[in-house]
Amino acid sequence: MVHSFSLVDALSLGDLKVFLGRAARLGTGSVRLIGGQGVLAVYASVLAPKGLLDDAPTVLGLRTFALTDKTVSFDEIVSIRAFLERLALLSVVVNDEPGPVEISLPPSEGLVAWAGISPPRGGWKNLGTVDAAVLEKSAGEGISEVAAALPPDTGEQIVHKVRSQIWGRAIPAIERPTAAGAAFAAVSLGFLRHDDPVALYESGPWTRLTTRRGHVLTR
């Protein structure tokens, strides 16, 4: 079992902390870390079905980071909170020094339902680009609608149902059926910039939005 991995520099460490912090604010308590062939893939669940009869879409945010060791391989699900605590302590020690940064993995969380739905690694077909303004508009409208539909102290089950209905709707301006939750994830995880193109891909039932800052995968 792999207990640690090394990012290429302190800048990558800072980017990882920012991504985890944003993912934590979306309500997901864990992330999936997949290391292999010199790349660390960090998946965070933005929305996922809760049970076989739940028709909510699966919406995942993904950031990748370069690893110094191309032979290391692992696939672990860890608590975001525990991971951030370790990274915070490490940041004090590293203090922007040049060179690789070794990071120890927190204890595994075990299996979680959303991590059992894995997007494909390959076979993606490029469908062109999407205007970032379209995604920002869809996310803004959905955020307002969710806020209006959910009074304070609403139960978790109702919150999930309302969010699933709103974020599960297709974005009308995108020809390939793409859940509005993808726009919400792209905005909330900081993947969008007005001057950056957003590439659209498909692979079977999966859709992927890709920018220079990250990826959003939906099913």
Backbone as JSON, one array per atom type, in Angstrom:
{
  "sequence": "MVHSFSLVDALSLGDLKVFLGRAARLGTGSVRLIGGQGVLAVYASVLAPKGLLDDAPTVLGLRTFALTDKTVSFDEIVSIRAFLERLALLSVVVNDEPGPVEISLPPSEGLVAWAGISPPRGGWKNLGTVDAAVLEKSAGEGISEVAAALPPDTGEQIVHKVRSQIWGRAIPAIERPTAAGAAFAAVSLGFLRHDDPVALYESGPWTRLTTRRGHVLTR",
  "N": [[0.84, -1.21, 0.0], [0.52, 2.22, -0.86], [1.74, 4.95, 0.95], [2.41, 7.58, 0.69], [3.02, 10.34, -1.58], [4.66, 12.38, -4.08], [4.41, 15.7, -5.06], [5.36, 17.95, -7.72], [6.19, 20.52, -6.97], [5.93, 23.37, -4.67], [4.0, 25.1, -5.64], [2.14, 23.46, -6.91], [1.19, 22.16, -4.66], [-0.15, 24.3, -3.4], [-2.19, 24.77, -5.3], [-3.59, 22.37, -5.11], [-4.58, 22.53, -2.49], [-6.34, 24.72, -2.74], [-8.24, 23.69, -4.55], [-9.3, 21.53, -3.04], [-10.39, 22.96, -0.89], [-12.46, 24.39, -2.14], [-14.01, 22.25, -3.06], [-14.81, 21.17, -0.63], [-16.59, 23.11, 0.29], [-18.77, 22.62, -1.25], [-20.09, 20.61, -0.09], [-19.35, 17.97, -0.26], [-17.77, 15.34, 1.44], [-15.52, 13.88, 0.97], [-12.75, 12.9, -1.15], [-11.59, 11.31, -4.14], [-8.52, 9.87, -4.75], [-6.39, 9.16, -7.31], [-3.48, 7.79, -8.31], [-0.99, 7.42, -10.78], [1.26, 6.59, -13.44], [2.73, 8.93, -13.31], [0.88, 10.92, -12.74], [-1.44, 12.57, -10.64], [-4.79, 12.21, -10.05], [-7.51, 13.94, -8.88], [-10.63, 13.51, -7.72], [-13.77, 14.97, -7.06], [-17.0, 14.81, -5.69], [-19.78, 16.53, -6.81], [-22.49, 16.28, -7.2], [-24.56, 13.44, -6.83], [-26.33, 10.32, -7.33], [-28.45, 8.97, -4.76], [-28.92, 6.05, -4.06], [-30.6, 3.34, -5.85], [-33.0, 4.11, -7.06], [-32.84, 6.78, -7.39], [-32.75, 9.43, -9.58], [-30.9, 11.43, -9.92], [-28.28, 13.29, -11.53], [-24.84, 12.27, -12.02], [-22.23, 14.27, -11.06], [-19.01, 15.26, -11.32], [-16.05, 16.86, -10.18], [-12.76, 17.41, -11.4], [-9.31, 17.6, -10.87], [-5.96, 17.52, -12.02], [-2.58, 16.63, -11.23], [0.98, 16.81, -11.51], [3.14, 14.13, -10.71], [6.21, 13.24, -9.1], [7.22, 10.68, -9.21], [6.88, 8.22, -11.52], [6.24, 5.61, -11.24], [4.71, 5.12, -9.05], [1.58, 4.0, -7.71], [-1.8, 4.21, -6.84], [-5.1, 4.14, -5.38], [-7.3, 5.76, -3.64], [-9.8, 6.74, -1.26], [-10.35, 9.57, 0.57], [-10.87, 11.63, 3.5], [-11.74, 15.0, 3.02], [-11.39, 17.0, 4.91], [-9.5, 15.88, 6.7], [-7.38, 15.57, 4.94], [-6.85, 18.23, 4.16], [-6.01, 19.26, 6.59], [-3.54, 17.98, 6.93], [-2.18, 19.02, 4.72], [-2.12, 21.71, 5.38], [-0.36, 21.8, 7.57], [1.91, 20.9, 6.27], [2.38, 22.97, 4.47], [3.41, 24.99, 6.06], [5.89, 23.98, 6.7], [7.1, 23.62, 4.18], [7.05, 26.19, 2.93], [7.23, 27.52, 0.4], [9.6, 26.56, -0.69], [11.91, 25.53, -3.26], [11.58, 22.6, -5.39], [10.5, 19.08, -5.11], [7.52, 18.08, -3.27], [6.73, 16.1, -0.65], [3.92, 14.22, 0.25], [1.92, 12.79, 2.71], [-0.55, 10.3, 2.75], [-3.81, 10.59, 4.17], [-5.76, 8.46, 6.42], [-7.67, 5.91, 4.75], [-11.04, 6.35, 3.65], [-12.6, 4.27, 2.96], [-15.1, 2.61, 0.92], [-17.26, 4.73, -0.98], [-20.46, 5.62, -2.29], [-20.59, 7.3, -4.62], [-18.04, 7.15, -5.71], [-17.95, 4.73, -6.88], [-18.85, 4.98, -9.4], [-17.25, 5.31, -12.13], [-15.77, 7.55, -14.4], [-14.76, 7.21, -17.87], [-11.3, 6.71, -18.83], [-10.3, 7.08, -21.36], [-11.17, 7.38, -24.9], [-12.6, 9.68, -25.51], [-14.55, 11.94, -27.38], [-14.15, 14.88, -29.17], [-16.34, 17.58, -29.17], [-16.32, 20.2, -29.84], [-16.53, 23.6, -28.69], [-17.74, 25.39, -25.76], [-19.36, 28.36, -24.79], [-18.11, 30.19, -22.1], [-19.74, 32.03, -20.85], [-22.29, 31.01, -21.17], [-22.31, 28.84, -19.41], [-21.87, 30.17, -16.99], [-24.18, 31.71, -16.81], [-26.17, 29.7, -16.66], [-25.4, 28.46, -14.26], [-25.72, 30.59, -12.43], [-28.5, 31.11, -12.6], [-29.5, 28.66, -11.68], [-28.45, 28.54, -9.06], [-29.83, 30.67, -7.85], [-32.44, 29.71, -8.09], [-32.37, 27.37, -6.54], [-31.85, 28.5, -4.02], [-34.2, 29.98, -3.63], [-36.07, 27.97, -3.48], [-35.52, 26.55, -1.22], [-36.14, 26.92, 2.0], [-34.71, 28.05, 5.19], [-33.31, 25.52, 7.37], [-34.21, 23.23, 6.06], [-34.84, 19.78, 5.5], [-32.35, 17.21, 4.84], [-33.03, 15.3, 2.88], [-35.0, 16.55, 1.33], [-33.57, 18.74, 0.42], [-31.67, 17.46, -1.21], [-33.37, 16.39, -3.16], [-34.5, 18.69, -4.38], [-32.17, 19.98, -5.34], [-31.3, 18.0, -7.09], [-33.34, 18.0, -9.02], [-33.14, 20.59, -10.12], [-30.42, 20.9, -10.85], [-30.21, 18.75, -12.48], [-31.4, 19.3, -14.89], [-31.14, 19.79, -18.42], [-28.82, 21.93, -20.11], [-30.04, 24.33, -22.18], [-28.66, 25.69, -24.25], [-26.58, 24.08, -25.05], [-25.81, 21.65, -27.34], [-25.22, 18.88, -27.02], [-26.69, 16.86, -24.61], [-26.36, 18.18, -21.47], [-26.03, 18.29, -18.06], [-27.25, 20.89, -15.92], [-25.93, 20.96, -13.56], [-23.28, 20.61, -14.19], [-22.44, 23.1, -15.04], [-22.74, 24.5, -12.64], [-20.8, 23.16, -11.1], [-18.45, 23.8, -12.53], [-18.28, 26.58, -12.18], [-18.3, 26.82, -9.34], [-16.03, 25.41, -8.58], [-14.05, 26.93, -9.57], [-13.18, 26.77, -12.23], [-13.73, 28.27, -14.47], [-13.0, 30.98, -16.69], [-13.48, 34.11, -18.26], [-12.01, 34.56, -20.61], [-11.07, 32.12, -21.39], [-11.27, 29.16, -23.37], [-13.83, 26.62, -23.32], [-13.81, 23.31, -23.61], [-15.79, 20.72, -25.04], [-16.61, 17.37, -24.54], [-17.47, 13.92, -25.3], [-18.14, 10.59, -24.15], [-19.54, 7.68, -24.48], [-22.15, 7.48, -22.14], [-21.19, 9.63, -20.77], [-20.34, 13.09, -20.3], [-17.97, 15.68, -20.77], [-16.59, 18.68, -19.59], [-13.95, 20.79, -20.23], [-11.39, 22.9, -19.1], [-8.47, 25.04, -18.85], [-8.1, 24.94, -16.17], [-9.32, 22.77, -15.0], [-11.57, 19.89, -14.96], [-14.96, 18.93, -15.58], [-17.1, 16.28, -15.12], [-19.94, 14.56, -16.23], [-22.82, 12.48, -15.91]],
  "CA": [[0.0, 0.0, 0.0], [1.26, 3.48, -0.92], [1.39, 5.83, 2.06], [2.73, 8.96, 0.36], [3.36, 10.65, -2.97], [5.37, 13.65, -4.17], [4.1, 16.66, -6.1], [6.6, 18.47, -8.28], [6.65, 21.75, -6.32], [5.02, 23.99, -3.71], [2.88, 25.7, -6.37], [1.15, 22.39, -7.06], [0.59, 21.98, -3.33], [-1.11, 25.38, -3.21], [-3.33, 24.53, -6.18], [-4.34, 21.25, -4.53], [-5.31, 23.04, -1.32], [-7.45, 25.55, -3.22], [-9.27, 22.81, -5.11], [-9.94, 20.8, -1.95], [-11.2, 23.9, -0.13], [-13.68, 24.65, -2.91], [-14.81, 21.02, -3.05], [-15.39, 21.01, 0.71], [-17.72, 24.03, 0.43], [-19.91, 22.09, -2.0], [-20.79, 19.65, 0.75], [-18.8, 16.63, -0.34], [-16.85, 15.16, 2.55], [-14.37, 13.06, 0.61], [-12.27, 12.94, -2.53], [-10.93, 10.1, -4.61], [-7.18, 10.16, -5.24], [-5.87, 8.09, -8.15], [-2.13, 8.09, -8.75], [-0.44, 6.46, -11.72], [1.93, 7.08, -14.64], [3.21, 10.27, -13.09], [-0.22, 11.87, -12.62], [-2.41, 12.45, -9.56], [-6.12, 12.67, -10.4], [-8.3, 14.18, -7.68], [-12.05, 13.6, -8.06], [-14.68, 15.42, -6.0], [-18.4, 14.68, -6.07], [-20.62, 17.72, -6.65], [-23.85, 15.75, -7.1], [-24.57, 12.02, -7.17], [-27.54, 9.63, -6.88], [-28.44, 8.32, -3.46], [-29.76, 4.86, -4.17], [-30.89, 2.87, -7.2], [-34.17, 4.77, -7.61], [-32.55, 8.21, -7.48], [-32.35, 9.77, -10.95], [-29.99, 12.58, -9.94], [-27.08, 13.05, -12.34], [-23.54, 12.25, -11.37], [-21.42, 15.42, -11.46], [-17.71, 15.17, -10.66], [-14.98, 17.79, -10.52], [-11.47, 16.72, -11.49], [-8.05, 18.31, -11.09], [-4.81, 16.62, -12.13], [-1.31, 17.2, -10.79], [2.13, 15.99, -11.87], [3.87, 13.44, -9.65], [7.63, 13.07, -9.42], [7.49, 9.26, -9.4], [5.96, 7.66, -12.51], [5.96, 4.21, -10.92], [3.78, 5.02, -7.92], [0.2, 3.71, -8.12], [-2.73, 4.07, -5.72], [-6.49, 4.56, -5.59], [-7.79, 5.88, -2.28], [-10.83, 7.73, -0.94], [-9.94, 10.15, 1.85], [-11.62, 12.78, 4.0], [-11.19, 16.3, 2.61], [-10.98, 17.72, 6.11], [-8.25, 15.3, 7.18], [-6.35, 15.85, 3.93], [-6.5, 19.65, 4.26], [-5.23, 19.46, 7.83], [-2.16, 17.55, 6.65], [-1.57, 19.95, 3.78], [-1.87, 22.97, 6.08], [0.88, 21.63, 8.33], [3.0, 20.76, 5.32], [2.65, 24.28, 3.88], [4.25, 25.73, 6.99], [7.24, 23.41, 6.61], [7.63, 23.83, 2.83], [7.29, 27.62, 2.84], [7.58, 27.89, -0.98], [10.94, 26.14, -1.09], [11.89, 24.83, -4.55], [11.74, 21.16, -5.37], [9.33, 18.24, -4.85], [6.88, 18.13, -1.96], [6.19, 14.78, -0.31], [2.65, 14.32, 0.98], [1.44, 11.52, 3.23], [-2.0, 10.1, 2.6], [-4.57, 10.32, 5.4], [-6.4, 7.13, 6.4], [-8.71, 5.71, 3.74], [-12.44, 6.4, 4.11], [-13.33, 3.1, 2.48], [-15.93, 2.83, -0.26], [-18.41, 5.62, -0.98], [-21.27, 5.26, -3.45], [-20.3, 8.07, -5.83], [-16.75, 6.75, -6.25], [-18.15, 3.49, -7.62], [-19.24, 5.33, -10.77], [-15.99, 5.86, -12.64], [-15.76, 7.99, -15.79], [-13.7, 6.57, -18.66], [-10.01, 7.38, -18.95], [-10.05, 7.39, -22.77], [-12.32, 7.28, -25.8], [-13.37, 10.92, -25.53], [-14.72, 12.59, -28.68], [-14.25, 16.35, -29.06], [-17.55, 18.11, -29.79], [-16.19, 21.64, -30.03], [-16.38, 24.43, -27.49], [-18.92, 26.0, -25.14], [-19.08, 29.71, -24.28], [-18.1, 30.22, -20.64], [-20.87, 32.84, -20.39], [-23.46, 30.12, -21.13], [-22.22, 28.08, -18.17], [-22.03, 31.1, -15.87], [-25.61, 32.07, -16.76], [-26.9, 28.54, -16.17], [-25.08, 28.28, -12.84], [-26.34, 31.67, -11.66], [-29.95, 30.89, -12.53], [-29.76, 27.5, -10.82], [-28.17, 28.9, -7.67], [-30.96, 31.49, -7.39], [-33.63, 28.86, -7.98], [-32.2, 26.5, -5.37], [-31.99, 29.33, -2.83], [-35.6, 30.35, -3.48], [-36.89, 26.78, -3.22], [-35.15, 25.89, 0.03], [-36.09, 27.77, 3.19], [-33.75, 27.58, 6.21], [-33.59, 24.31, 8.16], [-34.84, 22.2, 5.26], [-34.24, 18.47, 5.69], [-31.36, 16.81, 3.84], [-33.66, 14.57, 1.79], [-35.66, 17.52, 0.46], [-32.49, 19.51, -0.22], [-31.12, 16.64, -2.3], [-34.37, 16.27, -4.22], [-34.59, 19.97, -5.09], [-30.92, 20.17, -6.07], [-31.26, 17.04, -8.19], [-34.26, 18.44, -10.06], [-32.65, 21.81, -10.76], [-29.12, 20.67, -11.49], [-30.33, 17.66, -13.45], [-31.94, 19.79, -16.16], [-30.16, 20.02, -19.48], [-28.56, 23.32, -20.47], [-30.62, 24.43, -23.52], [-27.75, 26.23, -25.26], [-25.57, 23.09, -25.41], [-26.46, 20.62, -28.16], [-25.06, 17.61, -26.31], [-27.37, 16.98, -23.3], [-25.39, 18.43, -20.4], [-26.75, 18.71, -16.86], [-26.91, 22.22, -15.4], [-24.99, 20.75, -12.47], [-21.93, 20.76, -14.72], [-22.15, 24.54, -14.99], [-22.57, 24.82, -11.22], [-19.5, 22.65, -10.66], [-17.38, 24.56, -13.18], [-18.2, 27.89, -11.52], [-18.0, 26.68, -7.91], [-14.68, 24.89, -8.4], [-13.1, 27.91, -10.08], [-12.61, 26.32, -13.49], [-14.1, 29.14, -15.58], [-12.53, 32.35, -16.88], [-14.16, 34.63, -19.46], [-11.18, 34.52, -21.81], [-10.62, 30.76, -21.64], [-12.23, 28.28, -24.04], [-14.32, 25.45, -22.61], [-13.95, 22.22, -24.58], [-16.87, 19.77, -24.75], [-16.3, 16.02, -25.0], [-18.4, 12.87, -24.92], [-17.68, 9.22, -24.19], [-20.69, 6.91, -24.03], [-23.12, 8.31, -21.43], [-20.49, 10.69, -20.05], [-20.0, 14.36, -20.93], [-16.87, 16.34, -20.05], [-16.24, 20.06, -19.88], [-12.54, 20.92, -19.87], [-10.71, 24.19, -19.24], [-7.08, 24.94, -18.39], [-8.09, 24.86, -14.71], [-9.9, 21.53, -14.5], [-12.57, 19.18, -15.74], [-16.23, 18.53, -14.97], [-17.63, 15.09, -15.8], [-21.33, 14.32, -15.85], [-23.48, 11.3, -16.47]],
  "C": [[0.87, 1.26, 0.0], [0.79, 4.4, 0.2], [1.68, 7.3, 1.78], [2.99, 9.1, -1.13], [4.02, 12.02, -2.98], [4.86, 14.48, -5.35], [5.39, 17.34, -6.54], [7.1, 19.73, -7.57], [5.57, 22.3, -5.38], [3.83, 24.65, -4.39], [1.77, 24.69, -6.59], [0.44, 22.11, -5.75], [-0.46, 23.05, -3.07], [-2.35, 25.19, -4.05], [-4.21, 23.4, -5.64], [-5.16, 21.71, -3.34], [-6.51, 23.88, -1.74], [-8.59, 24.69, -3.75], [-10.02, 22.07, -4.01], [-10.84, 21.72, -1.12], [-12.51, 24.21, -0.84], [-14.59, 23.43, -2.91], [-15.5, 20.83, -1.7], [-16.61, 21.9, 0.89], [-18.96, 23.54, -0.32], [-20.63, 20.99, -1.24], [-20.26, 18.24, 0.67], [-17.75, 16.46, 0.75], [-15.59, 14.41, 2.2], [-13.97, 13.29, -0.84], [-11.62, 11.6, -2.86], [-9.59, 10.49, -5.22], [-6.68, 8.95, -6.03], [-4.51, 8.52, -8.68], [-1.62, 7.02, -9.69], [0.17, 7.14, -12.93], [2.34, 8.55, -14.51], [2.14, 11.33, -12.95], [-1.07, 11.54, -11.4], [-3.73, 13.03, -10.04], [-6.95, 12.77, -9.12], [-9.75, 14.43, -8.08], [-12.85, 14.05, -6.84], [-16.1, 15.31, -6.51], [-19.15, 15.98, -5.78], [-22.08, 17.31, -6.48], [-23.8, 14.29, -7.53], [-25.87, 11.39, -6.67], [-27.35, 9.03, -5.49], [-29.39, 7.13, -3.5], [-30.12, 4.56, -5.62], [-32.05, 3.61, -7.85], [-33.98, 6.28, -7.76], [-32.05, 8.54, -8.89], [-31.49, 11.03, -11.03], [-28.79, 12.28, -10.84], [-25.85, 12.9, -11.47], [-22.72, 13.4, -11.93], [-20.13, 15.4, -10.65], [-16.79, 16.29, -11.12], [-13.66, 17.05, -10.49], [-10.34, 17.7, -11.71], [-6.93, 17.28, -11.17], [-3.53, 17.37, -11.78], [-0.18, 16.24, -11.17], [2.78, 15.41, -10.63], [5.33, 13.27, -10.07], [7.97, 11.62, -9.76], [6.46, 8.65, -10.35], [5.61, 6.2, -12.23], [4.96, 4.05, -9.79], [2.36, 4.83, -8.42], [-0.67, 3.52, -6.88], [-4.11, 4.57, -6.12], [-7.15, 4.57, -4.22], [-8.88, 6.95, -2.18], [-10.52, 8.26, 0.46], [-10.84, 11.33, 2.22], [-10.95, 14.08, 3.55], [-10.65, 17.04, 3.83], [-9.63, 17.21, 6.62], [-7.1, 15.61, 6.23], [-5.9, 17.31, 4.02], [-5.68, 19.94, 5.51], [-3.77, 19.06, 7.63], [-1.46, 18.54, 5.73], [-1.26, 21.29, 4.44], [-0.58, 22.9, 6.88], [2.09, 21.56, 7.41], [3.38, 22.11, 4.71], [3.56, 25.11, 4.76], [5.7, 25.28, 6.87], [7.88, 23.75, 5.26], [8.0, 25.28, 2.6], [7.84, 28.04, 1.47], [9.02, 27.54, -1.37], [10.88, 25.4, -2.42], [12.03, 23.33, -4.37], [10.47, 20.41, -5.02], [8.81, 18.38, -3.42], [6.25, 16.77, -1.69], [4.98, 14.94, 0.61], [2.24, 12.93, 1.44], [-0.07, 11.45, 3.11], [-2.67, 9.94, 3.96], [-5.21, 8.95, 5.31], [-7.52, 7.06, 5.36], [-10.1, 5.76, 4.38], [-13.2, 5.14, 3.75], [-14.19, 3.47, 1.29], [-17.01, 3.86, 0.01], [-19.14, 5.42, -2.3], [-20.84, 5.99, -4.72], [-18.99, 7.64, -6.49], [-16.84, 5.43, -7.02], [-18.56, 3.73, -9.06], [-18.06, 6.04, -11.4], [-16.13, 6.31, -14.1], [-14.64, 7.32, -16.57], [-12.43, 7.39, -18.69], [-9.76, 7.85, -20.39], [-11.33, 7.29, -23.58], [-13.16, 8.53, -25.89], [-13.38, 11.53, -26.94], [-14.94, 14.08, -28.49], [-15.46, 16.84, -29.84], [-17.48, 19.61, -30.03], [-16.06, 22.37, -28.72], [-17.73, 24.97, -27.02], [-18.5, 27.37, -24.63], [-19.15, 29.68, -22.76], [-19.29, 31.01, -20.1], [-22.15, 32.0, -20.29], [-23.47, 29.34, -19.81], [-22.43, 28.98, -16.95], [-23.5, 31.49, -15.71], [-26.43, 30.92, -16.19], [-26.66, 28.32, -14.68], [-25.76, 29.35, -11.99], [-27.83, 31.49, -11.5], [-30.28, 29.73, -11.6], [-29.53, 27.8, -9.36], [-29.32, 29.72, -7.08], [-32.2, 30.65, -7.19], [-33.55, 27.93, -6.78], [-32.41, 27.3, -4.09], [-33.45, 29.69, -2.56], [-36.47, 29.17, -3.07], [-36.62, 26.14, -1.86], [-35.1, 26.89, 1.18], [-35.09, 27.24, 4.2], [-34.25, 26.33, 6.92], [-34.37, 23.26, 7.38], [-34.1, 20.88, 5.44], [-33.33, 18.07, 4.54], [-32.0, 16.12, 2.64], [-34.33, 15.53, 0.8], [-34.62, 18.37, -0.27], [-31.93, 18.74, -1.41], [-32.1, 16.55, -3.46], [-34.46, 17.54, -5.05], [-33.33, 20.2, -5.93], [-30.84, 19.24, -7.27], [-32.16, 17.48, -9.35], [-33.69, 19.63, -10.83], [-31.34, 21.56, -11.5], [-29.14, 19.52, -12.48], [-30.89, 18.08, -14.79], [-30.82, 20.03, -17.17], [-30.01, 21.52, -19.74], [-29.01, 23.52, -21.92], [-29.63, 24.85, -24.6], [-26.66, 25.25, -25.69], [-26.25, 21.93, -26.12], [-26.38, 19.25, -27.52], [-25.73, 17.75, -24.95], [-26.36, 17.05, -22.16], [-26.14, 18.98, -19.19], [-26.28, 20.08, -16.39], [-25.94, 22.12, -14.22], [-23.54, 20.86, -12.92], [-21.5, 22.22, -14.7], [-21.9, 24.98, -13.55], [-21.2, 24.37, -10.72], [-18.36, 23.47, -11.25], [-17.19, 25.93, -12.52], [-17.71, 27.74, -10.09], [-16.58, 26.2, -7.66], [-13.61, 25.8, -9.01], [-12.47, 27.55, -11.41], [-12.83, 27.3, -14.64], [-13.38, 30.48, -15.51], [-13.11, 32.83, -18.21], [-13.34, 34.45, -20.73], [-10.66, 33.13, -22.14], [-11.67, 29.95, -22.38], [-12.63, 27.12, -23.14], [-14.57, 24.37, -23.65], [-15.01, 21.23, -24.1], [-16.51, 18.42, -25.35], [-17.42, 15.07, -24.6], [-17.71, 11.51, -25.01], [-18.8, 8.35, -23.61], [-21.69, 7.82, -23.35], [-22.5, 9.52, -20.74], [-20.25, 11.92, -20.93], [-18.9, 15.01, -20.09], [-16.68, 17.76, -20.54], [-14.81, 20.27, -19.38], [-12.05, 22.34, -20.11], [-9.27, 23.99, -18.79], [-7.01, 24.7, -16.89], [-8.71, 23.58, -14.15], [-10.97, 20.97, -15.42], [-13.82, 18.93, -14.91], [-16.79, 17.39, -15.79], [-19.04, 14.81, -15.3], [-21.86, 13.09, -16.57], [-24.95, 11.32, -16.07]]
}
